[in-house]
Amino acid sequence: MEVTLSPQISKLVEQQIASGQYDSIDELFEVALSLLAKRDQYDQWVREVGEKIDVAIQQLEQVEGIDGETAILQFRQRLAQRQG
């Protein structure tokens, strides 16, 4: 596969190889593409969490929620019942 790089990207690639951190252009691009894939996974996770938060907010708006202290107390009581 042939790829044409812009002068700015070409210079950046040359600097990275010259730094000695990468042994080859292939290694540099492998690392870069791996990081890009991780970023895409993170972005997807952020979208999914955001959607879940939106659903939770809608649910809370439809019914009266409880304060955090009450929620923790109820959680502890349920936990104690399961252990007891």
DSSP file (Angstrom, degrees, kcal/mol; ACC not computed):
  #  RESIDUE AA STRUCTURE BP1 BP2  ACC     N-H-->O    O-->H-N    N-H-->O    O-->H-N    TCO  KAPPA ALPHA  PHI   PSI    X-CA   Y-CA   Z-CA
    1    1 A M              0   0    0      0, 0.0     2,-0.4     0, 0.0     0, 0.0   0.000 360.0 360.0 360.0 133.2    0.0    0.0    0.0
    2    2 A E        -     0   0    0      2,-0.0     2,-0.4     0, 0.0     0, 0.0  -0.873 360.0-171.4-104.8 138.6    1.3    3.4   -0.9
    3    3 A V        -     0   0    0     -2,-0.4     2,-0.6     2,-0.0     0, 0.0  -0.994  13.7-147.8-130.5 133.9    0.4    6.4    1.2
    4    4 A T        -     0   0    0     -2,-0.4     2,-0.3     6,-0.0    -2,-0.0  -0.898  18.7-158.7-102.2 123.6    1.1   10.0    0.4
    5    5 A L        -     0   0    0     -2,-0.6    -2,-0.0     1,-0.1     0, 0.0  -0.744  19.8-113.1-102.0 147.6    1.7   12.2    3.5
    6    6 A S     >  -     0   0    0     -2,-0.3     4,-2.9     1,-0.1     5,-0.2  -0.343  36.8-106.2 -67.3 159.5    1.4   15.9    3.7
    7    7 A P  H  > S+     0   0    0      0, 0.0     4,-2.2     0, 0.0     5,-0.2   0.871 120.8  52.1 -56.9 -37.3    4.7   17.7    4.3
    8    8 A Q  H  > S+     0   0    0      2,-0.2     4,-2.0     1,-0.2     5,-0.1   0.929 113.0  42.8 -66.3 -44.7    3.7   18.4    7.9
    9    9 A I  H  > S+     0   0    0      2,-0.2     4,-2.6     1,-0.2     5,-0.2   0.895 112.7  53.9 -69.0 -39.4    2.9   14.8    8.7
   10   10 A S  H  X S+     0   0    0     -4,-2.9     4,-2.4     1,-0.2    -1,-0.2   0.912 109.5  48.1 -60.0 -43.1    6.0   13.6    6.8
   11   11 A K  H  X S+     0   0    0     -4,-2.2     4,-2.4    -5,-0.2    -1,-0.2   0.903 110.9  51.1 -64.0 -42.0    8.2   15.9    8.9
   12   12 A L  H  X S+     0   0    0     -4,-2.0     4,-2.3     2,-0.2    -2,-0.2   0.910 110.0  49.5 -62.2 -43.0    6.5   14.6   12.1
   13   13 A V  H  X S+     0   0    0     -4,-2.6     4,-2.4     1,-0.2     5,-0.2   0.931 110.9  49.8 -61.4 -45.8    7.2   11.0   11.1
   14   14 A E  H  X S+     0   0    0     -4,-2.4     4,-2.6     1,-0.2    -2,-0.2   0.897 110.4  50.4 -60.7 -41.1   10.8   11.8   10.3
   15   15 A Q  H  X S+     0   0    0     -4,-2.4     4,-1.6     2,-0.2    -1,-0.2   0.905 110.2  49.7 -63.9 -41.8   11.2   13.5   13.7
   16   16 A Q  H  <>S+     0   0    0     -4,-2.3     6,-0.7     2,-0.2     5,-0.7   0.910 113.5  45.0 -65.7 -42.0    9.7   10.5   15.5
   17   17 A I  H ><5S+     0   0    0     -4,-2.4     3,-1.4     1,-0.2    -2,-0.2   0.919 112.3  52.3 -66.3 -43.0   12.0    8.1   13.7
   18   18 A A  H 3<5S+     0   0    0     -4,-2.6    -1,-0.2     1,-0.3    -2,-0.2   0.778  97.8  67.0 -64.4 -26.6   15.0   10.3   14.3
   19   19 A S  T 3<5S-     0   0    0     -4,-1.6    -1,-0.3    -5,-0.2    -2,-0.2   0.715 105.2-128.6 -67.9 -18.6   14.2   10.5   18.1
   20   20 A G  T < 5S+     0   0    0     -3,-1.4    -3,-0.1    -4,-0.4    -2,-0.1   0.420  80.4 113.5  86.4  -2.9   15.0    6.8   18.3
   21   21 A Q  S   <S+     0   0    0     -5,-0.7     2,-0.4     1,-0.1    -4,-0.1   0.809  78.8  40.7 -71.8 -28.2   11.7    6.0   20.0
   22   22 A Y        -     0   0    0     -6,-0.7    -2,-0.3    -5,-0.2    -1,-0.1  -0.958  67.1-153.4-123.4 140.3   10.6    3.9   17.0
   23   23 A D  S    S+     0   0    0     -2,-0.4     2,-0.3     1,-0.1    -1,-0.1   0.724  77.5   6.0 -83.3 -22.4   12.7    1.6   14.9
   24   24 A S  S  > S-     0   0    0      1,-0.1     4,-2.1     0, 0.0    -1,-0.1  -0.968  71.6-107.4-154.3 166.0   10.8    2.0   11.7
   25   25 A I  H  > S+     0   0    0     -2,-0.3     4,-2.8     1,-0.2     5,-0.2   0.885 119.4  57.3 -64.3 -38.2    7.9    3.8   10.0
   26   26 A D  H  > S+     0   0    0      1,-0.2     4,-2.4     2,-0.2    -1,-0.2   0.921 107.0  47.5 -58.7 -44.3    5.9    0.6   10.3
   27   27 A E  H  > S+     0   0    0      2,-0.2     4,-2.4     1,-0.2    -1,-0.2   0.921 111.5  51.0 -63.7 -43.1    6.3    0.5   14.1
   28   28 A L  H  X S+     0   0    0     -4,-2.1     4,-2.5     1,-0.2    -2,-0.2   0.931 113.2  44.1 -58.9 -47.7    5.4    4.2   14.4
   29   29 A F  H  X S+     0   0    0     -4,-2.8     4,-2.8     2,-0.2     5,-0.2   0.846 110.3  56.0 -69.8 -32.6    2.2    3.7   12.3
   30   30 A E  H  X S+     0   0    0     -4,-2.4     4,-2.0    -5,-0.2    -1,-0.2   0.935 111.5  43.4 -61.7 -45.8    1.4    0.5   14.3
   31   31 A V  H  X S+     0   0    0     -4,-2.4     4,-2.5     2,-0.2    -2,-0.2   0.924 114.7  50.1 -64.6 -44.7    1.5    2.4   17.5
   32   32 A A  H  X S+     0   0    0     -4,-2.5     4,-2.0     1,-0.2    -2,-0.2   0.913 112.7  45.7 -62.2 -43.8   -0.4    5.4   16.1
   33   33 A L  H  X S+     0   0    0     -4,-2.8     4,-2.3     2,-0.2    -1,-0.2   0.855 110.9  53.7 -70.3 -33.4   -3.2    3.2   14.7
   34   34 A S  H  X S+     0   0    0     -4,-2.0     4,-2.2    -5,-0.2    -2,-0.2   0.925 110.2  47.1 -63.8 -44.3   -3.4    1.3   18.0
   35   35 A L  H  X S+     0   0    0     -4,-2.5     4,-2.4     1,-0.2    -2,-0.2   0.876 110.4  53.1 -64.3 -37.2   -3.8    4.5   19.9
   36   36 A L  H  X S+     0   0    0     -4,-2.0     4,-2.3     2,-0.2    -2,-0.2   0.911 108.6  49.4 -64.0 -42.4   -6.4    5.6   17.4
   37   37 A A  H  X S+     0   0    0     -4,-2.3     4,-2.2     2,-0.2    -2,-0.2   0.905 111.1  49.9 -63.5 -41.4   -8.4    2.4   17.9
   38   38 A K  H  X S+     0   0    0     -4,-2.2     4,-2.5     2,-0.2    -2,-0.2   0.898 110.1  50.7 -63.7 -40.1   -8.2    2.9   21.7
   39   39 A R  H  X S+     0   0    0     -4,-2.4     4,-2.8     2,-0.2    -2,-0.2   0.903 109.1  51.0 -63.7 -40.5   -9.4    6.4   21.3
   40   40 A D  H  X S+     0   0    0     -4,-2.3     4,-2.2     2,-0.2    -2,-0.2   0.902 110.5  49.2 -63.5 -40.5  -12.3    5.2   19.2
   41   41 A Q  H  X S+     0   0    0     -4,-2.2     4,-2.4     2,-0.2    -2,-0.2   0.911 112.1  48.7 -63.3 -42.5  -13.2    2.6   21.9
   42   42 A Y  H  X S+     0   0    0     -4,-2.5     4,-2.7     2,-0.2    -2,-0.2   0.918 109.9  51.3 -63.1 -44.5  -13.0    5.3   24.6
   43   43 A D  H  X S+     0   0    0     -4,-2.8     4,-2.2     1,-0.2    -1,-0.2   0.900 110.5  49.3 -60.1 -40.9  -15.2    7.6   22.5
   44   44 A Q  H  X S+     0   0    0     -4,-2.2     4,-2.5     2,-0.2    -1,-0.2   0.914 110.7  50.2 -63.7 -43.4  -17.8    4.8   22.1
   45   45 A W  H  X S+     0   0    0     -4,-2.4     4,-2.8     1,-0.2     5,-0.2   0.914 109.6  51.0 -60.9 -43.9  -17.7    4.1   25.8
   46   46 A V  H  X S+     0   0    0     -4,-2.7     4,-2.5     1,-0.2    -1,-0.2   0.911 110.6  49.0 -61.4 -42.8  -18.2    7.9   26.6
   47   47 A R  H  X S+     0   0    0     -4,-2.2     4,-2.3     2,-0.2    -2,-0.2   0.929 112.4  48.0 -62.0 -44.8  -21.2    7.9   24.2
   48   48 A E  H  X S+     0   0    0     -4,-2.5     4,-2.2     2,-0.2    -2,-0.2   0.913 113.1  47.1 -63.8 -43.1  -22.7    4.8   25.8
   49   49 A V  H  X S+     0   0    0     -4,-2.8     4,-2.5     1,-0.2    -1,-0.2   0.910 111.1  52.5 -64.7 -41.5  -22.3    6.2   29.3
   50   50 A G  H  X S+     0   0    0     -4,-2.5     4,-2.4    -5,-0.2    -2,-0.2   0.896 108.8  49.8 -60.2 -41.0  -23.8    9.5   28.3
   51   51 A E  H  X S+     0   0    0     -4,-2.3     4,-2.3     2,-0.2    -1,-0.2   0.906 110.7  49.7 -64.6 -41.1  -26.8    7.7   26.9
   52   52 A K  H  X S+     0   0    0     -4,-2.2     4,-2.5     2,-0.2    -2,-0.2   0.891 110.6  50.0 -64.5 -39.1  -27.2    5.8   30.1
   53   53 A I  H  X S+     0   0    0     -4,-2.5     4,-2.6     2,-0.2    -2,-0.2   0.917 109.2  51.7 -64.7 -42.5  -26.9    9.0   32.1
   54   54 A D  H  X S+     0   0    0     -4,-2.4     4,-2.3     1,-0.2    -2,-0.2   0.913 110.7  48.3 -60.0 -42.5  -29.6   10.6   29.9
   55   55 A V  H  X S+     0   0    0     -4,-2.3     4,-2.5     2,-0.2    -2,-0.2   0.922 111.5  49.9 -63.1 -44.3  -31.9    7.6   30.5
   56   56 A A  H  X S+     0   0    0     -4,-2.5     4,-2.5     1,-0.2    -2,-0.2   0.900 110.3  50.0 -62.3 -41.0  -31.3    7.8   34.3
   57   57 A I  H  X S+     0   0    0     -4,-2.6     4,-2.2     2,-0.2    -1,-0.2   0.915 110.6  49.8 -64.0 -42.5  -32.1   11.5   34.3
   58   58 A Q  H  X S+     0   0    0     -4,-2.3     4,-1.3     1,-0.2    -2,-0.2   0.913 111.2  49.4 -62.2 -41.8  -35.3   11.0   32.4
   59   59 A Q  H  X S+     0   0    0     -4,-2.5     4,-1.4     1,-0.2     3,-0.3   0.912 110.8  49.5 -64.3 -42.0  -36.3    8.3   34.8
   60   60 A L  H  < S+     0   0    0     -4,-2.5     5,-0.3     1,-0.2    -1,-0.2   0.863 108.2  53.6 -65.0 -34.7  -35.6   10.5   37.8
   61   61 A E  H  < S+     0   0    0     -4,-2.2    -1,-0.2     1,-0.2    -2,-0.2   0.783 107.1  52.5 -69.9 -26.0  -37.6   13.3   36.2
   62   62 A Q  H  < S+     0   0    0     -4,-1.3     2,-0.3    -3,-0.3    -1,-0.2   0.780 119.8  26.8 -81.2 -27.8  -40.6   11.0   35.8
   63   63 A V  S  < S-     0   0    0     -4,-1.4     2,-0.5    -5,-0.1    -1,-0.1  -0.892  94.8 -92.7-130.6 161.9  -40.6    9.9   39.5
   64   64 A E        -     0   0    0     -2,-0.3    -3,-0.1     1,-0.0    -4,-0.0  -0.636  45.3-148.4 -76.3 122.3  -39.5   11.4   42.7
   65   65 A G        -     0   0    0     -2,-0.5     2,-0.3    -5,-0.3    -1,-0.0  -0.214   9.3-119.2 -80.5 176.1  -35.9   10.3   43.4
   66   66 A I        -     0   0    0      1,-0.1    -1,-0.1    -2,-0.0     2,-0.0  -0.854  29.2-102.7-115.9 155.3  -34.3    9.8   46.8
   67   67 A D     >  -     0   0    0     -2,-0.3     4,-2.1     1,-0.1     3,-0.2  -0.292  34.1-107.9 -73.6 163.3  -31.4   11.6   48.2
   68   68 A G  H  > S+     0   0    0      1,-0.2     4,-2.4     2,-0.2     5,-0.2   0.853 116.4  55.9 -60.3 -39.4  -27.9    9.9   48.3
   69   69 A E  H  > S+     0   0    0      1,-0.2     4,-2.2     2,-0.2    -1,-0.2   0.912 109.6  46.1 -62.8 -43.1  -27.9    9.4   52.1
   70   70 A T  H  > S+     0   0    0      2,-0.2     4,-2.6     1,-0.2    -1,-0.2   0.901 111.1  53.0 -65.5 -41.1  -31.2    7.4   51.9
   71   71 A A  H  X S+     0   0    0     -4,-2.1     4,-2.3     2,-0.2    -2,-0.2   0.914 110.3  47.0 -61.2 -43.5  -30.0    5.4   48.9
   72   72 A I  H  X S+     0   0    0     -4,-2.4     4,-2.7     2,-0.2    -1,-0.2   0.911 111.8  51.2 -64.5 -42.8  -26.8    4.4   50.8
   73   73 A L  H  X S+     0   0    0     -4,-2.2     4,-2.2     1,-0.2    -2,-0.2   0.920 111.6  47.0 -60.7 -45.0  -28.8    3.5   53.9
   74   74 A Q  H  X S+     0   0    0     -4,-2.6     4,-2.3     2,-0.2    -1,-0.2   0.898 111.7  51.2 -64.3 -39.9  -31.2    1.3   51.8
   75   75 A F  H  X S+     0   0    0     -4,-2.3     4,-2.4    -5,-0.2    -2,-0.2   0.923 110.4  48.5 -62.4 -45.0  -28.2   -0.3   50.1
   76   76 A R  H  X S+     0   0    0     -4,-2.7     4,-2.5     1,-0.2    -1,-0.2   0.882 110.2  51.9 -63.7 -38.4  -26.6   -1.1   53.4
   77   77 A Q  H  X S+     0   0    0     -4,-2.2     4,-2.1     2,-0.2    -1,-0.2   0.923 111.1  46.9 -65.3 -43.6  -29.8   -2.6   54.8
   78   78 A R  H  X S+     0   0    0     -4,-2.3     4,-1.8     2,-0.2    -2,-0.2   0.901 112.7  50.3 -63.5 -40.7  -30.2   -4.9   51.7
   79   79 A L  H  X S+     0   0    0     -4,-2.4     4,-1.8     1,-0.2    -2,-0.2   0.913 109.8  50.2 -63.2 -43.3  -26.6   -5.9   52.0
   80   80 A A  H  X S+     0   0    0     -4,-2.5     4,-1.9     1,-0.2    -1,-0.2   0.875 108.7  52.7 -64.0 -38.1  -27.0   -6.7   55.7
   81   81 A Q  H  < S+     0   0    0     -4,-2.1    -1,-0.2     1,-0.2    -2,-0.2   0.883 109.3  49.0 -65.0 -38.5  -30.1   -8.8   55.0
   82   82 A R  H  < S+     0   0    0     -4,-1.8    -1,-0.2     1,-0.2    -2,-0.2   0.845 116.2  42.6 -69.6 -34.2  -28.2  -10.8   52.4
   83   83 A Q  H  <        0   0    0     -4,-1.8    -2,-0.2     1,-0.2    -1,-0.2   0.762 360.0 360.0 -81.4 -26.0  -25.3  -11.4   54.8
   84   84 A G     <        0   0    0     -4,-1.9    -1,-0.2    -5,-0.2    -2,-0.2   0.445 360.0 360.0 -88.5 360.0  -27.5  -12.1   57.8
